[in-house]
C-alpha cells in the first residue's frame, strides 16, 4: 500500500492478491474467507486521498460507520453475504476507475 494516500494501485493489488476474478465474490460461500480483505478495504476507504474522494460517498460513509462501531452498520456487515456484495461492487468500481488499465499495462511490460 502507498505510504500515505491510497490510490487505484493499492486497491488493485489488494484485490489481485485474492485472485483474478473477484467480480463474482458476491456469490462466494457465506463464510469468513474474505473477512481479512474486507478489513483491509475498510482501512483503505477511511484514509483521505484523491482516489478515495473519487469513489461514491456511500462506500466511504459505510467504512467510517463500520470503523466507528455503528451498531446497525456492524450488524449489517456482520453478514458475510453483505460484505461480499460490498467488496464486489467496490472491486468493479476500482476496475472501471483504472484497475483494468493498470493490469493491462502490467501485462504488456
FIKOL-494070 format. One record per atom (N, C-alpha, C): residue in one letter; residue number from 1; y, z, x. Coordinates in nm, 2 decimals, padded with zeros to 4 digits. Layout:
// FIKOL-494070
<A NUM <Y Z X>>,
...
//
This chain:
// FIKOL-494070
<X 1 <-00.12 00.00 00.08>>,
<X 1 <00.00 00.00 00.00>>,
<X 1 <00.12 00.00 00.09>>,
<X 2 <00.23 -00.05 00.03>>,
<X 2 <00.36 -00.05 00.10>>,
<X 2 <00.40 00.09 00.13>>,
<X 3 <00.47 00.11 00.24>>,
<X 3 <00.51 00.25 00.27>>,
<X 3 <00.61 00.30 00.16>>,
<X 4 <00.69 00.22 00.11>>,
<X 4 <00.80 00.27 00.02>>,
<X 4 <00.79 00.21 -00.12>>,
<X 5 <00.80 00.08 -00.13>>,
<X 5 <00.82 00.01 -00.26>>,
<X 5 <00.70 -00.07 -00.30>>,
<X 6 <00.63 -00.03 -00.40>>,
<X 6 <00.52 -00.11 -00.44>>,
<X 6 <00.56 -00.26 -00.48>>,
<X 7 <00.48 -00.35 -00.44>>,
<X 7 <00.51 -00.49 -00.48>>,
<X 7 <00.38 -00.55 -00.53>>,
<X 8 <00.39 -00.68 -00.56>>,
<X 8 <00.27 -00.75 -00.62>>,
<X 8 <00.15 -00.74 -00.52>>,
<X 9 <00.17 -00.75 -00.39>>,
<X 9 <00.06 -00.74 -00.30>>,
<X 9 <-00.01 -00.61 -00.31>>,
<X 10 <00.06 -00.50 -00.33>>,
<X 10 <-00.01 -00.37 -00.34>>,
<X 10 <-00.10 -00.37 -00.46>>,
<X 11 <-00.05 -00.42 -00.57>>,
<X 11 <-00.14 -00.42 -00.69>>,
<X 11 <-00.25 -00.52 -00.67>>,
<X 12 <-00.22 -00.64 -00.62>>,
<X 12 <-00.33 -00.74 -00.60>>,
<X 12 <-00.44 -00.68 -00.50>>,
<X 13 <-00.40 -00.62 -00.39>>,
<X 13 <-00.50 -00.57 -00.30>>,
<X 13 <-00.58 -00.46 -00.37>>,
<X 14 <-00.52 -00.37 -00.44>>,
<X 14 <-00.59 -00.27 -00.51>>,
<X 14 <-00.69 -00.32 -00.61>>,
<X 15 <-00.65 -00.42 -00.70>>,
<X 15 <-00.74 -00.48 -00.79>>,
<X 15 <-00.85 -00.56 -00.72>>,
<X 16 <-00.82 -00.63 -00.61>>,
<X 16 <-00.91 -00.71 -00.54>>,
<X 16 <-01.02 -00.62 -00.48>>,
<X 17 <-00.99 -00.50 -00.45>>,
<X 17 <-01.09 -00.41 -00.39>>,
<X 17 <-01.20 -00.37 -00.49>>,
<X 18 <-01.18 -00.40 -00.62>>,
<X 18 <-01.27 -00.37 -00.72>>,
<X 18 <-01.35 -00.50 -00.76>>,
<X 19 <-01.32 -00.61 -00.70>>,
<X 19 <-01.39 -00.74 -00.73>>,
<X 19 <-01.29 -00.84 -00.77>>,
<X 20 <-01.35 -00.96 -00.78>>,
<X 20 <-01.26 -01.08 -00.80>>,
<X 20 <-01.21 -01.09 -00.95>>,
<X 21 <-01.30 -01.05 -01.04>>,
<X 21 <-01.26 -01.08 -01.18>>,
<X 21 <-01.25 -00.95 -01.26>>,
<X 22 <-01.13 -00.89 -01.26>>,
<X 22 <-01.10 -00.77 -01.34>>,
<X 22 <-01.04 -00.81 -01.47>>,
<X 23 <-01.02 -00.94 -01.50>>,
<X 23 <-00.96 -00.98 -01.62>>,
<X 23 <-01.04 -00.94 -01.75>>,
<X 24 <-01.17 -00.91 -01.73>>,
<X 24 <-01.26 -00.86 -01.84>>,
<X 24 <-01.29 -00.72 -01.83>>,
<X 25 <-01.22 -00.64 -01.75>>,
<X 25 <-01.25 -00.50 -01.73>>,
<X 25 <-01.26 -00.42 -01.86>>,
<X 26 <-01.18 -00.47 -01.96>>,
<X 26 <-01.19 -00.40 -02.09>>,
<X 26 <-01.32 -00.40 -02.16>>,
<X 27 <-01.41 -00.49 -02.11>>,
<X 27 <-01.55 -00.50 -02.16>>,
<X 27 <-01.65 -00.41 -02.08>>,
<X 28 <-01.60 -00.35 -01.98>>,
<X 28 <-01.68 -00.26 -01.89>>,
<X 28 <-01.73 -00.14 -01.97>>,
<X 29 <-01.85 -00.09 -01.93>>,
<X 29 <-01.90 00.03 -02.00>>,
<X 29 <-01.80 00.14 -02.00>>,
<X 30 <-01.81 00.22 -02.10>>,
<X 30 <-01.72 00.34 -02.12>>,
<X 30 <-01.76 00.45 -02.03>>,
<X 31 <-01.75 00.43 -01.90>>,
<X 31 <-01.78 00.54 -01.80>>,
<X 31 <-01.66 00.55 -01.71>>,
<X 32 <-01.68 00.63 -01.60>>,
<X 32 <-01.56 00.66 -01.51>>,
<X 32 <-01.56 00.57 -01.39>>,
<X 33 <-01.63 00.45 -01.40>>,
<X 33 <-01.64 00.36 -01.29>>,
<X 33 <-01.50 00.32 -01.24>>,
<X 34 <-01.40 00.31 -01.32>>,
<X 34 <-01.27 00.26 -01.28>>,
<X 34 <-01.16 00.38 -01.29>>,
<X 35 <-01.21 00.50 -01.29>>,
<X 35 <-01.12 00.61 -01.30>>,
<X 35 <-01.03 00.62 -01.18>>,
<X 36 <-01.09 00.60 -01.06>>,
<X 36 <-01.01 00.60 -00.94>>,
<X 36 <-00.90 00.49 -00.94>>,
<X 37 <-00.94 00.37 -00.98>>,
<X 37 <-00.85 00.26 -00.99>>,
<X 37 <-00.73 00.30 -01.08>>,
<X 38 <-00.77 00.36 -01.20>>,
<X 38 <-00.67 00.40 -01.29>>,
<X 38 <-00.57 00.50 -01.23>>,
<X 39 <-00.62 00.60 -01.16>>,
<X 39 <-00.53 00.69 -01.10>>,
<X 39 <-00.44 00.63 -00.99>>,
<X 40 <-00.49 00.53 -00.92>>,
<X 40 <-00.42 00.47 -00.81>>,
<X 40 <-00.31 00.38 -00.88>>,
<X 41 <-00.34 00.32 -00.99>>,
<X 41 <-00.24 00.23 -01.06>>,
<X 41 <-00.13 00.32 -01.12>>,
<X 42 <-00.17 00.43 -01.17>>,
<X 42 <-00.06 00.53 -01.22>>,
<X 42 <00.03 00.56 -01.11>>,
<X 43 <-00.02 00.60 -00.99>>,
<X 43 <00.06 00.64 -00.88>>,
<X 43 <00.16 00.52 -00.84>>,
<X 44 <00.11 00.40 -00.85>>,
<X 44 <00.19 00.29 -00.81>>,
<X 44 <00.30 00.27 -00.92>>,
<X 45 <00.26 00.27 -01.04>>,
<X 45 <00.36 00.25 -01.15>>,
<X 45 <00.47 00.34 -01.16>>,
<X 46 <00.45 00.47 -01.12>>,
<X 46 <00.56 00.57 -01.13>>,
<X 46 <00.66 00.56 -01.01>>,
<X 47 <00.63 00.48 -00.91>>,
<X 47 <00.72 00.47 -00.80>>,
<X 47 <00.82 00.36 -00.83>>,
<X 48 <00.95 00.39 -00.80>>,
<X 48 <01.05 00.28 -00.83>>,
<X 48 <01.05 00.17 -00.73>>,
<X 49 <01.05 00.05 -00.78>>,
<X 49 <01.06 -00.07 -00.69>>,
<X 49 <01.11 -00.19 -00.77>>,
<X 50 <01.16 -00.29 -00.71>>,
<X 50 <01.20 -00.41 -00.78>>,
<X 50 <01.08 -00.47 -00.86>>,
<X 51 <00.96 -00.47 -00.80>>,
<X 51 <00.85 -00.53 -00.87>>,
<X 51 <00.81 -00.45 -01.00>>,
<X 52 <00.81 -00.32 -00.98>>,
<X 52 <00.78 -00.23 -01.09>>,
<X 52 <00.88 -00.25 -01.21>>,
<X 53 <01.01 -00.26 -01.17>>,
<X 53 <01.11 -00.29 -01.27>>,
<X 53 <01.09 -00.42 -01.34>>,
<X 54 <01.02 -00.51 -01.28>>,
<X 54 <00.99 -00.64 -01.34>>,
<X 54 <00.88 -00.63 -01.45>>,
<X 55 <00.80 -00.52 -01.44>>,
<X 55 <00.70 -00.50 -01.54>>,
<X 55 <00.75 -00.45 -01.67>>,
<X 56 <00.68 -00.47 -01.78>>,
<X 56 <00.73 -00.42 -01.91>>,
<X 56 <00.74 -00.27 -01.90>>,
<X 57 <00.85 -00.22 -01.96>>,
<X 57 <00.87 -00.07 -01.96>>,
<X 57 <00.75 00.01 -02.01>>,
<X 58 <00.68 -00.04 -02.12>>,
<X 58 <00.57 00.04 -02.17>>,
<X 58 <00.47 00.08 -02.06>>,
<X 59 <00.44 00.00 -01.97>>,
<X 59 <00.35 00.03 -01.86>>,
<X 59 <00.40 00.15 -01.78>>,
<X 60 <00.53 00.14 -01.74>>,
<X 60 <00.59 00.25 -01.66>>,
<X 60 <00.60 00.38 -01.74>>,
<X 61 <00.64 00.36 -01.87>>,
<X 61 <00.66 00.48 -01.95>>,
<X 61 <00.53 00.56 -01.97>>,
<X 62 <00.42 00.48 -02.00>>,
<X 62 <00.29 00.54 -02.01>>,
<X 62 <00.25 00.61 -01.89>>,
<X 63 <00.27 00.55 -01.77>>,
<X 63 <00.24 00.61 -01.64>>,
<X 63 <00.31 00.74 -01.62>>,
<X 64 <00.44 00.74 -01.65>>,
<X 64 <00.52 00.86 -01.64>>,
<X 64 <00.47 00.97 -01.73>>,
<X 65 <00.44 00.94 -01.86>>,
<X 65 <00.39 01.04 -01.95>>,
<X 65 <00.26 01.09 -01.91>>,
<X 66 <00.17 01.00 -01.86>>,
<X 66 <00.04 01.05 -01.81>>,
<X 66 <00.05 01.14 -01.70>>,
<X 67 <00.14 01.10 -01.60>>,
<X 67 <00.16 01.19 -01.48>>,
<X 67 <00.22 01.33 -01.53>>,
<X 68 <00.30 01.33 -01.62>>,
<X 68 <00.37 01.45 -01.67>>,
<X 68 <00.28 01.53 -01.76>>,
<X 69 <00.16 01.48 -01.79>>,
<X 69 <00.07 01.56 -01.88>>,
<X 69 <00.10 01.56 -02.02>>,
<X 70 <00.17 01.45 -02.07>>,
<X 70 <00.19 01.44 -02.22>>,
<X 70 <00.06 01.45 -02.29>>,
<X 71 <00.04 01.55 -02.38>>,
<X 71 <-00.09 01.57 -02.44>>,
<X 71 <-00.14 01.44 -02.52>>,
<X 72 <-00.06 01.37 -02.59>>,
<X 72 <-00.10 01.25 -02.67>>,
<X 72 <-00.14 01.14 -02.57>>,
<X 73 <-00.07 01.12 -02.47>>,
<X 73 <-00.10 01.01 -02.37>>,
<X 73 <-00.22 01.05 -02.29>>,
<X 74 <-00.24 01.17 -02.25>>,
<X 74 <-00.36 01.21 -02.17>>,
<X 74 <-00.48 01.20 -02.26>>,
<X 75 <-00.47 01.24 -02.39>>,
<X 75 <-00.58 01.23 -02.48>>,
<X 75 <-00.62 01.08 -02.50>>,
<X 76 <-00.52 01.00 -02.53>>,
<X 76 <-00.55 00.86 -02.55>>,
<X 76 <-00.61 00.79 -02.43>>,
<X 77 <-00.56 00.82 -02.31>>,
<X 77 <-00.61 00.76 -02.19>>,
<X 77 <-00.73 00.84 -02.13>>,
<X 78 <-00.77 00.94 -02.20>>,
<X 78 <-00.89 01.01 -02.16>>,
<X 78 <-01.01 00.93 -02.20>>,
<X 79 <-00.99 00.84 -02.29>>,
<X 79 <-01.10 00.74 -02.34>>,
<X 79 <-01.11 00.63 -02.24>>,
<X 80 <-01.22 00.61 -02.17>>,
<X 80 <-01.23 00.51 -02.07>>,
<X 80 <-01.20 00.37 -02.12>>,
<X 81 <-01.23 00.34 -02.25>>,
<X 81 <-01.21 00.21 -02.31>>,
<X 81 <-01.06 00.18 -02.31>>,
<X 82 <-00.98 00.28 -02.34>>,
<X 82 <-00.83 00.27 -02.34>>,
<X 82 <-00.78 00.25 -02.20>>,
<X 83 <-00.83 00.32 -02.10>>,
<X 83 <-00.79 00.30 -01.96>>,
<X 83 <-00.82 00.16 -01.92>>,
<X 84 <-00.94 00.11 -01.95>>,
<X 84 <-00.99 -00.02 -01.91>>,
<X 84 <-00.90 -00.13 -01.97>>,
<X 85 <-00.86 -00.11 -02.10>>,
<X 85 <-00.77 -00.21 -02.17>>,
<X 85 <-00.64 -00.21 -02.10>>,
<X 86 <-00.58 -00.10 -02.06>>,
<X 86 <-00.45 -00.09 -01.99>>,
<X 86 <-00.47 -00.16 -01.85>>,
<X 87 <-00.57 -00.13 -01.78>>,
<X 87 <-00.60 -00.19 -01.65>>,
<X 87 <-00.61 -00.34 -01.66>>,
<X 88 <-00.68 -00.39 -01.76>>,
<X 88 <-00.70 -00.53 -01.78>>,
<X 88 <-00.56 -00.60 -01.81>>,
<X 89 <-00.49 -00.54 -01.90>>,
<X 89 <-00.35 -00.60 -01.93>>,
<X 89 <-00.27 -00.61 -01.80>>,
<X 90 <-00.26 -00.50 -01.73>>,
<X 90 <-00.18 -00.49 -01.61>>,
<X 90 <-00.23 -00.59 -01.50>>,
<X 91 <-00.36 -00.60 -01.49>>,
<X 91 <-00.42 -00.70 -01.39>>,
<X 91 <-00.38 -00.84 -01.43>>,
<X 92 <-00.39 -00.88 -01.56>>,
<X 92 <-00.35 -01.01 -01.60>>,
<X 92 <-00.20 -01.03 -01.57>>,
<X 93 <-00.12 -00.94 -01.60>>,
<X 93 <00.02 -00.95 -01.57>>,
<X 93 <00.06 -00.96 -01.43>>,
<X 94 <-00.01 -00.88 -01.34>>,
<X 94 <00.01 -00.89 -01.20>>,
<X 94 <-00.03 -01.03 -01.15>>,
<X 95 <-00.14 -01.08 -01.20>>,
<X 95 <-00.18 -01.22 -01.16>>,
<X 95 <-00.08 -01.32 -01.20>>,
<X 96 <-00.02 -01.31 -01.32>>,
<X 96 <00.08 -01.40 -01.36>>,
<X 96 <00.21 -01.39 -01.28>>,
<X 97 <00.24 -01.27 -01.23>>,
<X 97 <00.37 -01.24 -01.16>>,
<X 97 <00.36 -01.26 -01.01>>,
<X 98 <00.26 -01.33 -00.97>>,
<X 98 <00.25 -01.36 -00.83>>,
<X 98 <00.11 -01.33 -00.76>>,
<X 99 <00.03 -01.26 -00.83>>,
<X 99 <-00.10 -01.23 -00.77>>,
<X 99 <-00.19 -01.35 -00.74>>,
<X 100 <-00.19 -01.44 -00.84>>,
<X 100 <-00.27 -01.57 -00.82>>,
<X 100 <-00.21 -01.65 -00.70>>,
<X 101 <-00.08 -01.66 -00.70>>,
<X 101 <-00.02 -01.74 -00.59>>,
<X 101 <-00.05 -01.67 -00.46>>,
<X 102 <-00.05 -01.54 -00.45>>,
<X 102 <-00.08 -01.47 -00.33>>,
<X 102 <-00.22 -01.49 -00.29>>,
<X 103 <-00.32 -01.48 -00.38>>,
<X 103 <-00.46 -01.51 -00.35>>,
<X 103 <-00.48 -01.65 -00.30>>,
<X 104 <-00.42 -01.74 -00.37>>,
<X 104 <-00.44 -01.88 -00.33>>,
<X 104 <-00.38 -01.91 -00.19>>,
<X 105 <-00.27 -01.84 -00.16>>,
<X 105 <-00.21 -01.85 -00.02>>,
<X 105 <-00.30 -01.79 00.08>>,
<X 106 <-00.37 -01.68 00.05>>,
<X 106 <-00.46 -01.62 00.15>>,
<X 106 <-00.58 -01.71 00.17>>,
<X 107 <-00.63 -01.78 00.07>>,
<X 107 <-00.75 -01.86 00.08>>,
<X 107 <-00.72 -01.99 00.17>>,
<X 108 <-00.59 -02.03 00.16>>,
<X 108 <-00.55 -02.15 00.24>>,
<X 108 <-00.52 -02.12 00.38>>,
<X 109 <-00.50 -01.99 00.41>>,
<X 109 <-00.47 -01.95 00.55>>,
<X 109 <-00.59 -01.95 00.64>>,
//
